[in-house]
Amino acid sequence: MKSMTGFGRAEAADGRLSCCVELSSVNRKQSDIDVRLPREYAGLEQEVRRAAGAVLSRGRLQIGITLETVKAGGAVLTVDYGLAAQYAAALQKMDREYFGGGGGTTAEALLRAPGVFVTGETAPVPPEEVWPVVSAALGKALGVWDRARSREGVHLRRDIEGRLTTLGKLVKGIRREAPKVVALHREALGKRLKEAGVPLPLDDERFVREVAMFADRSDIAEELSRLDGHLEEFRRLLKVSEPSGRAMDFLCQELNRELNTVGSKAGNLGIAHSMVAGKTEVERIREQVQNVE
């Protein structure tokens, strides 16, 4: 089990470029990936999304990528050989026509020729050559981020397990209390009839039929069985490796629904108190589940 929240950072370089990738994620019902790249490399966004989407089931993931050119000596010398050839041809022609052709032309004569030797910043690296270093940094950052989510998932699992244990004890308490509901109703009904001046023997057909109808209406055996099943499935989901947050969220809804039915059918103060306590635990579990991928 993994949390949807996490952070990861990594760097990579290839001699020409250095790349830094930072990832941060928060909980969200659906998957949402926000990629921030240098404008000149915006075309790589789909590749970044594809790589991140392979490990993201749901949640909002922000990816920030920065790229810097690695400079050796601080500048690059560029020689325009075509322009140099034109200068050389012009110098040779001038030497022949004005100086008799005996001077010759050397490379030194071209040092001051405008545009032949140019120093400047490193030329931008083409996007297709940038992707390998970006991919390397992204892969490392995703690994760091995923491990952080796994560590947070351990804490979430422990908290949820504890609350499931509490909820299980409450369900057992309701099960122990349930058989008393009909007996208490029989006793209360007999007392009311007696106070109303119409005492009936306990084996009277009308009295027995009324008690039987109440017993049928207040029977919560199926609801308790489903609660046990939901708790068992919840514990199973805590142990699986694939994303399970959506399934857990659904189970929280089902647990709430069954507890509401138990409270409305049983009509017993002790069971009502356990139902309220159970719903409180379910709500706390649901809050934690919102962070589970």
C-alpha positions in Angstrom: 0.0 0.0 0.0 1.3 3.4 -0.9 0.4 7.0 0.0 -0.5 9.5 -2.7 1.7 12.1 -1.0 5.5 12.1 -1.6 8.6 13.9 -2.8 11.5 12.9 -5.0 14.6 14.7 -6.4 17.4 13.4 -8.7 20.0 14.7 -11.1 21.8 13.3 -14.2 24.4 14.6 -16.7 25.9 13.4 -19.9 28.9 15.8 -20.4 26.9 18.4 -22.3 23.8 18.8 -20.1 22.9 18.5 -16.5 19.3 17.8 -15.6 17.5 18.1 -12.3 14.0 16.6 -11.7 11.8 17.4 -8.7 8.6 15.5 -8.0 5.9 16.3 -5.4 2.4 14.7 -5.1 -0.8 15.2 -3.1 -4.0 13.3 -2.9 -6.7 13.5 -5.6 -9.4 11.1 -6.7 -8.1 10.9 -10.3 -4.6 11.0 -11.7 -3.3 14.4 -12.7 0.2 15.1 -14.0 1.6 18.6 -14.2 4.9 18.9 -16.2 7.1 22.0 -16.2 9.9 21.9 -18.8 12.1 24.6 -20.3 10.2 26.2 -23.2 12.6 25.0 -25.9 12.1 21.4 -24.8 8.3 21.5 -24.3 8.0 18.7 -27.0 9.3 16.2 -24.4 6.2 16.6 -22.2 4.4 13.6 -23.6 7.4 11.3 -23.0 7.6 12.6 -19.4 3.9 12.1 -18.9 4.1 8.5 -20.3 7.0 7.6 -17.9 5.2 9.1 -14.8 1.9 7.7 -15.7 3.3 4.2 -15.6 3.7 4.4 -11.8 0.8 6.7 -10.9 -2.7 5.4 -10.4 -4.3 8.5 -8.8 -3.2 11.7 -7.2 -1.8 15.0 -8.4 1.9 14.8 -9.4 3.9 17.9 -10.2 7.1 17.4 -12.2 9.6 20.2 -12.4 12.6 19.7 -14.8 15.5 22.1 -15.2 18.3 21.8 -17.7 21.7 23.4 -17.8 24.5 23.3 -20.4 27.8 22.0 -19.1 30.5 24.4 -20.4 34.1 23.5 -20.7 36.2 26.7 -20.6 33.2 29.0 -20.5 32.8 29.6 -24.3 33.0 27.8 -27.6 35.1 28.8 -30.6 33.4 28.6 -34.0 35.3 28.9 -37.3 33.5 30.0 -40.5 35.6 28.1 -43.0 33.6 29.3 -46.0 34.1 32.9 -45.1 37.8 32.3 -44.4 38.2 30.9 -47.9 36.7 34.0 -49.4 39.0 36.2 -47.4 42.0 34.1 -48.4 41.0 34.3 -52.1 40.6 38.1 -51.9 44.0 38.6 -50.1 45.8 36.5 -52.7 44.2 38.5 -55.6 45.1 41.8 -54.0 48.7 40.5 -53.4 49.1 39.6 -57.1 47.6 42.8 -58.4 49.2 45.3 -56.1 52.3 43.6 -54.6 53.5 41.3 -57.3 52.3 38.1 -55.8 55.3 37.4 -53.6 53.8 37.9 -50.1 51.7 34.7 -49.8 48.7 34.3 -47.5 48.8 32.7 -44.0 46.2 31.8 -41.4 47.6 34.6 -39.2 46.3 37.1 -41.8 42.8 35.9 -41.1 42.8 36.4 -37.3 41.4 39.9 -37.6 39.0 39.2 -40.4 35.4 39.8 -39.1 33.2 36.7 -38.7 35.9 34.1 -39.3 36.7 33.3 -35.7 33.7 33.7 -33.3 33.4 32.9 -29.6 30.0 32.4 -28.0 27.8 30.3 -25.8 27.3 26.6 -26.4 24.8 25.9 -29.1 21.4 24.5 -27.8 21.3 20.7 -27.7 18.5 19.2 -30.0 15.5 17.9 -28.1 16.1 14.3 -29.3 19.5 14.4 -27.8 18.2 15.8 -24.5 15.7 13.0 -23.7 18.3 10.4 -22.6 19.6 12.6 -19.7 16.1 13.8 -18.8 14.9 10.1 -18.8 17.8 9.1 -16.5 17.1 11.9 -14.0 13.3 11.3 -14.2 13.7 7.6 -13.5 15.9 8.2 -10.5 13.5 10.9 -9.1 10.5 8.6 -9.6 12.3 5.9 -7.7 13.0 8.2 -4.7 9.4 9.5 -4.8 7.9 6.0 -5.0 9.9 4.8 -2.0 8.8 7.9 0.0 5.2 7.0 -0.8 5.8 3.4 0.3 7.2 4.6 3.7 4.2 6.8 4.2 2.0 3.9 3.2 3.4 1.8 6.1 2.2 4.5 8.6 -1.2 4.6 7.0 -1.6 0.9 7.1 -0.8 0.7 10.8 -3.3 3.4 11.6 -6.1 1.8 9.5 -5.3 -1.7 11.0 -5.7 -0.3 14.5 -9.1 1.3 13.6 -10.3 -1.9 11.9 -9.5 -3.8 15.1 -11.5 -1.4 17.1 -14.4 -1.6 14.6 -14.2 -5.4 14.7 -14.6 -5.3 18.5 -17.6 -3.1 18.2 -19.3 -5.5 15.8 -18.6 -8.4 18.1 -20.2 -6.4 20.9 -23.3 -5.7 18.8 -23.5 -9.4 18.0 -23.5 -10.3 21.7 -26.1 -7.6 22.4 -28.4 -8.6 19.5 -30.1 -11.7 21.1 -31.2 -9.5 24.0 -33.2 -7.2 21.8 -36.2 -9.5 21.3 -36.3 -10.5 25.0 -36.2 -6.9 26.1 -39.0 -6.1 23.7 -41.1 -9.0 24.9 -40.7 -7.8 28.5 -41.4 -4.2 27.6 -44.5 -5.2 25.6 -45.9 -7.3 28.4 -45.4 -4.5 30.8 -47.1 -1.9 28.6 -50.1 -4.2 28.1 -50.4 -4.9 31.8 -50.2 -1.2 32.5 -52.9 -0.6 29.9 -55.2 -3.0 31.6 -55.1 -5.7 28.9 -52.7 -8.3 30.4 -52.1 -11.3 28.0 -50.4 -14.5 28.9 -47.0 -15.0 27.3 -48.3 -17.9 25.2 -51.2 -15.9 23.8 -51.3 -16.2 20.0 -51.5 -12.4 19.4 -48.7 -11.7 21.9 -46.5 -14.4 20.3 -47.3 -13.1 16.8 -46.4 -9.5 17.7 -43.1 -10.6 19.3 -42.3 -12.7 16.2 -42.9 -9.8 13.9 -40.7 -7.6 15.9 -38.0 -10.3 15.9 -38.1 -10.5 12.1 -38.0 -6.7 11.7 -35.1 -6.3 14.1 -33.0 -9.2 12.9 -29.5 -7.9 12.0 -27.8 -11.2 11.4 -27.3 -10.4 7.6 -26.0 -6.9 8.3 -23.5 -8.3 10.9 -22.4 -10.9 8.4 -21.8 -8.3 5.7 -19.9 -6.1 8.2 -17.6 -9.1 8.9 -17.1 -9.6 5.2 -16.3 -5.9 4.6 -13.7 -5.9 7.4 -12.1 -9.0 6.1 -11.9 -7.6 2.6 -10.4 -4.3 4.0 -7.7 -6.3 5.7 -6.9 -8.1 2.5 -6.6 -4.8 0.6 -4.1 -3.5 3.1 -1.7 -6.3 2.1 -1.9 -6.1 -1.7 0.7 -4.3 -3.7 -1.5 -2.8 -6.4 -3.4 0.5 -5.9 -6.4 -0.1 -3.6 -7.5 3.3 -2.4 -10.7 3.4 -4.6 -11.8 0.0 -3.3 -11.2 1.0 0.3 -13.2 4.2 -0.2 -16.1 2.0 -1.5 -15.8 -0.3 1.5 -16.1 2.7 3.8 -19.4 3.6 2.2 -20.6 0.0 2.6 -19.5 -0.1 6.3 -21.4 3.1 7.0 -24.5 1.8 5.2 -24.6 -1.5 7.2 -24.0 0.3 10.5 -26.9 2.7 9.7 -29.2 -0.3 9.0 -28.1 -2.0 12.2 -29.0 1.1 14.2 -32.4 1.6 12.6 -33.4 -2.1 12.9 -32.1 -3.0 16.3 -33.8 -0.2 18.3 -31.6 -0.9 21.3 -29.7 1.8 23.2 -26.5 -0.3 23.7 -26.4 -1.2 20.0 -27.1 2.4 19.0 -24.1 3.6 21.1 -21.9 0.9 19.4 -23.2 1.9 16.0 -22.3 5.6 16.6 -18.8 4.6 17.8 -18.5 2.4 14.8 -19.4 5.1 12.3 -16.9 7.4 14.0 -14.1 4.8 13.4 -15.3 4.4 9.8 -15.1 8.1 9.2 -11.5 8.2 10.6 -10.6 5.3 8.3 -12.2 7.1 5.4 -10.1 10.2 6.1 -6.9 8.1 5.9 -8.1 6.3 2.8 -8.2 9.6 1.0 -4.4 9.5 1.0 -4.1 5.9 -0.2 -3.3 5.4 -3.9 
